[in-house]
Amino acid sequence: MLKSHQCGKKQKLMKKLILLLFLGGGVALALGYYAHRPRLEKASEPSETEQAEAPLREPVASAQPAAPLKPAPATERPAAKPIARPVPGPTAAAANPYLDTAFMKQAVDLLVSTQATRQQKRDTWKQLREAGKLDGVIAELEQRITNEPSTAEIPATLGQAYLQKCGTIRDVREQGILAMQADKLFDTALALDTSNWEARFTKAVGMSYWPPSLNKGDEVIQHFQTLIEQQEAQAAQPHFAETYAWLGDQYQKSGHTDDARTIWQRGADLFPADEKLRERLAVKQ
C-alpha cells in the first residue's frame, strides 16, 4: 500500500515537471515572436517613436560641426544658458544609484502608461533587456502591485516582465515557473479590466504553445474572439491586425480551414497593409 502511494506521488511530480518543461519551451517561442516580430506600421510613414521623443533614449550628438565662437568683448560676458539635463539612460544609471532608481521608475511609468505607444513600450523593453535591468523593473512592479492593487496595467506589465525574463534565462524549469506566474498575473489584470488588450493578447499567445493534452485550444480561440469584438468597438490600431492573424492560425490548427480564411480576410479588409494577413491569404489551401 505504501509503495503504491509513493508511486502515485512520483507520477504527479513527473506530470508537473513535464508541464513546466512544455510551458518553458512554449513561452520561449512565444516571447521570441512577441519581442522580435516585424513592425506593423507602413515603411513610408514615420514610426510612432519618431513622432514622439522616446523618453528613455540618450541624446545623440549632432553630425554637424559647431560654428566657431566669436570672442566676447572684454567688458561683456556672454549670458549663461540653461544646461540641458537629458533623461538618464542605462549607462549613466549604472554608475549612479540615484540615477538607477530614477531610470527604473521612469521606465516603469512608461510601461504601465495607457498613453504610451506600443512602439515606445517595445523600445523600452529592449533597452531594459540590453542594460540588464529586468530584475529591477520586476522589483519595482511588485512593489507597485502592493501599493496599487486595483490598477490593471500593473499586473499586466509585471506579467510581461516575467516573460521578458524568460527570454534571458536557459533553465527550462525556471522558465515554466515564470510562465505560470505571468499567466496568473494576466488573469488578475483581466479581472480588474476585461478590456486590457496587452493582458488578454499575451495570455492567448502564450497559451497557444501549451501542450495539446491540456486542451486549451478552445480557450485560446475564445480570447482572440473576445479581443476582436473589443477591437471593432473602438478606433482601429495597427497592432490589432495581429489578433486576426493569430485567430486564423488557431482555426487552421483545429482543422477549420474555411473559418481561418474568413477571419484572415476580415482582418485584411480592415488592415490591407498587413503583410502577415496577405501572406496567409495568398497560400492556396
ROROPA-154536 format. One record per residue: x, y, z of N, C-alpha, C, CB in turn; residue in three letters. Coordinates in steps of 0.1 Angstrom, whole numbers, plus 5000, padded with zeros to 4 digits. Glycine has a CB too. Layout:
BEGIN
XYZXYZXYZXYZALA ...
***
This chain:
BEGIN
500849885000500050005000500950135000499150005012MET 501950135009502850245010503550264996503750235021LEU 503950154991504750154978503850214967505250014974LYS 502550174967501650224956501450374958500350154957SER 501350424971501150564973502450644969500950594988HIS 503650594971504850664967504950674952506050584972GLN 504450564945504550564930503550674925504150424924CYS 502350684931501450784927501950924929500150774935GLY 502650954940503351084942504351114931503951094956LYS 505151014928506151034918505551064904507050904917LYS 504450994901503851024888503251164887502650924886GLN 502651214898502251354899503351454897501451384912LYS 504451424904505651514903506151514889506751464913LEU 506251404882506751394869505851474859506851254864MET 504451464861503551534853503751684854502151504856LYS 503951734866504151874869505451924862504151904884LYS 506551834863507851874857507651884842508951774861LEU 506951784836506751784822506051914817506051664817ILE 505051954825504252074822505152194822503052084832LEU 505952204832506952314833507852314822507652304846LEU 508352204817509252194806508552244793509752054804LEU 507252204791506552244779506252394780505152164778PHE 505852444791505552584793506752664790504952614807LEU 507852624796509152704794509452714780510252644802GLY 509452594773509852604758508852684750509852464753GLY 507552664753506452734746506552884748505152694750GLY 506852924760506953074763508153134756507053094778VAL 509253054756510453104749510153124734511653004750ALA 509353034728509053054714508053174712508352934708LEU 507053184721506153294720506853424722504953274730ALA 507753434732508453554735509353594724509253544748LEU 509953494717510753524706509953594695511453404700GLY 508753544692507953614682507453754687506653524679TYR 507053754700506453874705507453994706505853854719TYR 508753954710509754064711510354104698510754014721ALA 510454014689511254044676510354044664512353944675HIS 509054044665508254044653508454174646506754024656ARG 508254174632508354304625507354404628508354274610PRO 507654534626506654634629505554624619507354774628ARG 504354674624503154674615502954804608501954644623LEU 503754914612503555044606504055034592504255144614GLU 503555124583504055134569505455194569503055224561LYS 506255134560507655184560507755324555508455094550ALA 506755374547506855504542506455614552506055524530SER 505855564563505455664573506355664585503955634578GLU 506555774592507355774604506755694615507655914609PRO 507555624622507055544633506555634644508155444639SER 505855564654505255644665506355704673504355554673GLU 507455624674508555664682509255784676509555554684THR 509355794663509955904656509056034657510255874642GLU 507756014659506956124660506956184674505456084657GLN 507256104684507356154698508756114703506256094707ALA 509356204711510656184716510656074726511256314723GLU 511455964724511555854733512155894746512355734727ALA 511355884757511855944770513055874776510855934780PRO 513355754771514555684777515755684768514155534780LEU 515655754757516755744747517855854751516255774733ARG 519055814750520155904753520356004742521455834757GLU 520756134744520856224733521956184724521056364739PRO 521756214711522756184700523456304696522056114688VAL 524756304695525556424692525256454677527056394694ALA 525156584674524856634661526056604652524556784661SER 525756574639526756534630527456664624526256454618ALA 526756784625527356904620528356964630526257004617GLN 529557004625530457074635529957204639531857094628PRO 530257234652529757364658530557474651529957364673ALA 529757584649530357704643531357764653529257814639ALA 532457824648533457884657532857994665534757934650PRO 533258004678532658104686533558234685532658064701LEU 532858354684533558474684533858524698532658584677LYS 535058574701535358614714534458734718536858654716PRO 533958734731533158844736534058954740532258794748ALA 533559084739534359194743534759184757533559324742PRO 535859244761536459224774535559274785537859294775ALA 534759374781533859434791532559364793533559584788THR 532259264784531059194785531259044787530259214772GLU 530258974793530358834794529158774787530458794809ARG 529258664780528158604773527158554784528558494764PRO 525858574781524858524790524858374792523358574785ALA 524758334804524758194807523558124802524958164822ALA 523658014795522557934790522257824800522857884776LYS 520957784801520557674810521157544804519057664811PRO 521557464813522157334810521057234807523157284821ILE 521057174795520057064792520356944800520057034777ALA 519356884807519556774815518856654809519056794830ARG 519556574801518856464794518356354804519756394784PRO 517356284800516856174809517956074810515556104803VAL 518256024822519355934824519155804817519555904839PRO 520055754809519955634802520655524810520655644788GLY 520655394805521255284812522655304816521055164804PRO 523455364807524955374810525155474822525655434798THR 524455584822524555674833524055614846523855814830ALA 522855544844522255494856523155384863520955424852ALA 523855314855524655204861525755264870525355124851ALA 526155394868527255454875526855524888528055544866ALA 525555544889524955634900523755564905524755774895ASN 523755524918522555454923521255544923522855424938PRO 521455674925520255764924519655764910520655904929TYR 520555774900520055774886519555644883521255814877LEU 520055534888519555404886518055394890520455294893ASP 517855444902516455444907515555524899516455484922THR 516055644895515155734887514955674874515855874886ALA 515955614868515755544855514755434855517055494850PHE 514755354866513855244868512455294869514255164880MET 512255394877510955444880510355504867510855544891LYS 511155574859510755634847510355534837511755734841GLN 511155424836510855314827509555254830512055214827ALA 509355224843508055164847506855254844508155124862VAL 507055384847505955474844505555474830506455624847ASP 506555454821506155444806505455314803507455464798LEU 505955204809505455074806504055054810506354964812LEU 503655114821502255104827501355214821502355104842VAL 501955304814501155414809500155374798502055534804SER 498955424799497955394788498155494776496555404793THR 498955594778499155694767500355654759499355834774GLN 501355584764502555544756502155454745503555474765ALA 502855474733502555384722503155244724503155454709THR 502755154715503255024716504755024712502454924707ARG 505055104702506455114698507355164709506655194685GLN 506955264716507655314728507955214738506955434734GLN 506855134741507055024751508054914746505654964754LYS 507954884733508854784728510254834729508554744713ARG 510454954725511855014726512355014740511855154720ASP 511455044750511855044764512254904769510755104773THR 511454804765511754664769513154634764510654574765TRP 513354664751514654634745515854694753514654684730LYS 515654824756516754894764516954824777516355044766GLN 515854784784515954724797516654594796514654714804LEU 516354514786517054384784518554404782516354304773ARG 518854494773520254514769521054574781520354604757GLU 520354644790521054714801521054614813520454844805ALA 520454504812520354404824519554464835521754384828GLY 518454534832517654604843516354534845517454744839LYS 516154414840514854354841514454314856514754224833LEU 515454274864515254244878514854364885516554184884ASP 515454474882515054604889513654644886515954714886GLY 513254624873511854664869510854564875511754654853VAL 511254434876510354344883510154384897510854204882ILE 511154414904511054464918510254584920512454484924ALA 510354684911509554804911508154774909510054904901GLU 507854684899506454654896505754574908506354574883LEU 506554484914506054404925505654494937507054294930GLU 506454604939506154694949504954774946507354794951GLN 504754814933503654894929502354814930503754944915ARG 502354684928501154594929500654604944501454454925ILE 501654604953501254614967500654744970502554594976THR 501154854964500654984967499455024959501755094964ASN 499254964947498154994939497454874934498555084927GLU 496854794942496354664938495154664928495854584950PRO 494554784927493354794918493654844904492354884924SER 494954864901495354914887495754804878496555014889THR 494954774868495154664859496454664852493954644850ALA 496854784848498054794840499354734847498354934836GLU 499354744860500554694868500754544867500454744882ILE 499754464871499954314869500154274854498754244875PRO 499454344845499654314831501154334827498754404822ALA 501654444832503054484828504054384836503354624832THR 503754354848504554254855504654124848504154244870LEU 503454074843503453954835504353964823501953924831GLY 504354084817505254104805506654094810504954244799GLN 506954154821508354154827508854004829508454234839ALA 507953924835508353784837508653714824507153704845TYR 507853744814508053674801509353734794506953704791LEU 509653864796510853914792512053844799510954064794GLN 511853824811512953754819513153614814512553744834LYS 512053544810512153414804513153404792510853354800CYS 513153514785514053514773515453534776513553624764GLY 515853564789517253584792517853474800517353714801THR 517053364803517553254811517453124803516753244824ILE 518253024807518252904799517652784807519652864796ARG 517452804820516852694828515352684824516952734843ASP 515052574818513652554813512652544824513552424804VAL 513052484835512152474847511852614852512752384858ARG 512852694853512652834858511752914848513952904860GLU 511952884835511052954825509652914827511552914811GLN 509452784830508052734832507352794844508052584833GLY 508152814855507652874867507253024864508652864878ILE 508153094857507853234854506653244845509053304848LEU 506553154835505353154826504053134834505553044816ALA 504053044843502853024851502453144859502952894860MET 503453204865503253324873502753444864504553374880GLN 503253454852502853554842501353534839503653554830ALA 501053404836499653374833498653414844499453224830ASP 499053394856498153434867498053584868498753374881LYS 499153654865499053804865498153854855500553854864LEU 498153794843497253834832495853814837497553754819PHE 495553704844494253684849493853794859494153544855ASP 494753824867494553934877494154064870495753954886THR 494954094859494754224852493354224845495854244841ALA 492954104840491654094833490554094842491653974824LEU 490754054855489654054865489454204869490053974877ALA 490454284868490354424871489854504859491654484876LEU 490254464847489854534835489754434823490854654832ASP 488554394820488354294809488854344795486954254809THR 489054474794489454524781490954554780488654654778SER 491654504789493154524789493754434777493854484802ASN 494054504766494454434754495754354756494654534743TRP 496754424762498054354764497954224772499054454771GLU 497154224783497054114791496353994784496254144804ALA 495254024777494453924770495253864758493153974765ARG 495853954750496653914739497853824743497054034730PHE 498653874752499853794756499453664763500653884765THR 498353664770497953534776497553434766496753564786LYS 496753484756496353394745497553344737495353464736ALA 498453424734499653384726500453284734500553504723VAL 500653304747501353214755500653074756501553264769GLY 499353084758498552954759498552874746497152984763MET 498752944735498652874722499852774720498752974710SER 500852794729502052704728501952594739503352784730TYR 500952594747500852484757500552354750499652524767TRP 500952244757500852114750499352074748501452004759PRO 499052004737497651974733496951894744497651894721PRO 497651824752497051734762496351824773498051654769SER 496651954773495952044783494652094778496852154787LEU 494352074765493052114759492752264761491952024765ASN 493752344758493552494759493152554746494752554765LYS 492952474735492752534722491452624721492652424712GLY 490352574727489052644727489252774735487952564732ASP 489952774746490052894754490952994747490752854768GLU 491952954740492753044732491953114722493952974725VAL 491153034714490253094704489253194710489452984697ILE 488753164722487753254728488453384732487253184741GLN 489653384737490353504740490553594728491753474746HIS 490953534716491153614704489853664699491853524694PHE 488753584700487453634696486953754704486353514697GLN 487253744717486853854726487653984722487153814740THR 488953964719489754074715489254144703491254034713LEU 488854064693488354124680487054194683488054004670ILE 486154144691484954214695485254344701484054124704GLU 486254344710486654474717487254574707487554444729GLN 488154514699488854604689487954674680489854524681GLN 486954604675486054654665485054754670485354544657GLU 485054764684484154864690484854994693483554804703ALA 486155004689486955124691487755164679487855104704GLN 488455274680489255324669490355214666489955454672ALA 490555194653491555094649492955134652491455064634ALA 493755034656495155054659495954954651495455034675GLN 497154994646497854894637498154764643499254954634PRO 498354754656498654624662497454534663499354644676HIS 496254584661495054504661495154394651493854584660PHE 495854414640495954314629496454184634496754374618ALA 497354184644497854064649496853964654498854094660GLU 495754024660494753934665494053844655493654014673THR 493853904643493153834632494153724627492853924620TYR 495453754626496353654621496453534631497753714620ALA 496453564644496553464654495253374655496953514668TRP 494153444654492853364655492753274643491653464656LEU 493053324631493053244619494053124620493453324607GLY 495153144626496153034628495552924637497453084634ASP 494852974648494252874657493152794650493652954669GLN 492352864642491252794634491852684625490452894626TYR 492952724618493652634609494252514617494752704601GLN 494752544629495352434637494352334641496052494649LYS 493052384643492052294648491252234636491052374657SER 491752254624491152194612489952274606490652064616GLY 489752394610488652474605489252574595487852554616HIS 489652524583490352604573489452714568490752514562THR 488252694565487352794560487152914570485952734556ASP 487052874583486952984593488253064593486652924607ASP 489352994591490653064592490753164581491852964590ALA 490453124568490453224557489453334559490253144544ARG 488353304565487353414567487853514576486053344572THR 488453474587488953574597490153644592489353504610ILE 491053574584492153644578491753754568493153544571TRP 490653724560490153814551489453934558489153744541GLN 488853904569488254014577489254104582487453954589ARG 490354054586491454134591492154214580492554054598GLY 492254154568492954214557492054334552493254114546ALA 490754314552489854424548490054544557488454384548ASP 490354524570490554634579491954684579490154594593LEU 492954594576494354634577494954584564495054574589PHE 494654654552495154604539496654604538494554684528PRO 497354684546498854694545499554584553499354824550ALA 498854504561499454404570500054284561498554354580ASP 501354264562501954164554501554024558503454174554GLU 501453994571501153864576499753814571501153854591LYS 498753904571497453864566497453834551496453974570LEU 498253924544498253904529498953764526499054014523ARG 500053734533500753614531499853484534502053604540GLU 499153494544498253384548497153364537497553404561ARG 496653474532495553464522496153414508494853594520LEU 497453444506498053404493498353264492499353484491ALA 498353194503498653044503497352974499499152994517VAL 497552884489496352804485496152694494496552754470LYS 494952674498494552574508494252444500493352614516GLN 
***
